[in-house]
Amino acid sequence: MMNITEYEYLWTTEKEKWVLVNSSYGYGIINKATQSMLMVSDDELEKALIDHMLAEGCKTYDNIKDAYADV
């Protein structure tokens, strides 16, 4: 089992900044305040983070412009 505790800020202390943006490639983890993307090189870890963010009720957007506009 992978340890995702170092990423807890995504759905706890920085939950309002980090959001999910859906695209044809799937969800991207985006910081809407800094307009940056969290790059995760491990596909299994990325899926676990996205699943956890969805379960914790993190905001999702259908396009990046809407995410950036909602600051």
Secondary structure, 3 states (H helix, E strand, C coil): CCCCHHHHHHCCCCCCCEEEEEECCEEEEEECCCCEECCCCCHHHHHHHHHHHHHCCCCEECCHHHHHHCC
